[in-house]
Amino acid sequence: MDIAEAKLSLPFIGKNLPDFSFEYFQDDNFHQAKLSDFKGKWLVLFFYPADFTFVCPTELQDLASHYDKLQELGVEVVSFSTDTVFVHKAWHDSSPAISKISFPMGADPAGKLAKTLGIYLADEGVALRATFIVDPEGQIRAMEVHDNSIGRSGSELVRKVQAAIYVHEHNGEVCPASWEPGKETLKPGVELVGKI
């Protein structure tokens, strides 16, 4: 489906992520990709407003510190802002926090993907802080959207991804609040009604 034709409507959960061609910066080079290239593995899309800002480098540095764990889980991460790959490279080369990033830094300079996902702030030309967890079939399993003054937590993202993977692999089981691997899950059924 062409990105211009994609008309996602809330809620996005359970909907297929639209395909989208984009440039990204990684390993000191510029690359081309499509979101469909990531089918078959878990994907996290991590939107932030802009490079060379204040909260954004703290979030991205925190995410970079959790990237190895996400990779161990079979998850790829692509960060996105409405900056170009050239701005991403300049930021990566100049910021101690951003220099720690090894995941792809996607460019959405026209805001097409952000608009499609309903997280574009037209008056500012930037995206909201938004995270999308996408399963190997390309379906959106979780989303989180913040006001741009509120940073996110990499450790909480890892926990959510672990829960999404568990539920995906264990049909019929659900993860209760603050669930972590090794903790008890639930099997919904009439016998649990009023017992929790």
HELIX and SHEET records of a PDB file:
HELIX    1   1 LEU A   35  PHE A   38  5                                   4    
HELIX    2   2 VAL A   55  GLU A   72  1                                  18    
HELIX    3   3 VAL A   85  SER A   94  1                                  10    
HELIX    4   4 ILE A   98  LYS A  100  5                                   3    
HELIX    5   5 LYS A  112  THR A  116  1                                   5    
HELIX    6   6 GLY A  154  GLU A  169  1                                  16    
HELIX    7   7 VAL A  190  LEU A  192  5                                   3    
SHEET    1   A 7 ASN A  29  LYS A  34  0                                        
SHEET    2   A 7 SER A  21  GLN A  26 -1                                        
SHEET    3   A 7 MET A 105  ALA A 107 -1                                        
SHEET    4   A 7 VAL A  75  SER A  81  1                                        
SHEET    5   A 7 TRP A  42  PHE A  47  1                                        
SHEET    6   A 7 ARG A 129  VAL A 134 -1                                        
SHEET    7   A 7 ILE A 140  HIS A 146 -1                                        
SHEET    1   B 2 TYR A 120  LEU A 121  0                                        
SHEET    2   B 2 VAL A 126  ALA A 127 -1                                        
END                                                                             
